[in-house]
Amino acid sequence: EVQLVESGGGLVQPGGSLRLSCAASGFTFSDNEMNWVRQAPGKGLEWVSHSSRGGNTLHYADSVKGRFTISRDNTKNSLYLQMNSLRAEDTALYYCARSAIASTGTGAFDIWGQGTVVTVSS
Amino acid sequence: EIVLTQSPATLSLSPGERATLSCRASQSVSSYLAWYQQKPGQAPRLLIYDASNRATGIPARFSGSGSGTDFTLTISSLEPEDFAVYYCQQRRSWPITFGQGTRLEIK
């Protein structure tokens, strides 16, 4: 079964750091680009970050640029999101999402995890 | 940044009716538009990719159309399980963006 399982969320104070992990199974992880998407309580979806298959091309939303770092370890079938200088507005459910293989650009997000909750509060 | 505007914000219909959801882009996204369904407490699910292609396992009552800046998701005959929030998303250029969502509720 194709699956993504996030972990690492929790309660952190403003200015603090957190590292999210996403464990992939059921597919060849290195074949797909990967993403983080978040959803603030009661709000819509916000794309956060993207990694190419090899992890050498990365993209970030302006709202997290310079504070968050996406990475991946294809030997461990895992995606990560290092979050520094956290703010209250980073409070959200963070999803790991797989990009479908596409002939042009990154594909639609065809597999999603169930998410991990990050709460930034003093 | 490409802004996606979905309309209406809320759509109230009855089972068996036809639903038409709209997504308009601030600039052309060619056909690089996807639709997702999200039910309460669940992760989003891909319904349509590249404007008109149904994802694996998606029932035929879901269809997508459009190109450039104007797109439509149509549900031909609503089933009880279709009442949810629907999002469009573009992958034409970075940053990837989502629309604000359309809530499809039971009338």
Interface residues (C-beta under 8 A of the other chain):
Chain A: N35 V37 G44 L45 E46 W47 H50 H59 Y60 A61 D62 Y95 A100 A102 T104 G105 T106 G107 A108 F109 D110 W112 G113 Q114 G115
Chain B: E1 Y32 A34 Y36 Q38 A43 P44 R45 L46 Y49 D50 A55 T56 Y87 Q89 R91 R92 W94 P95 I96 T97 F98 G99 Q100 G101
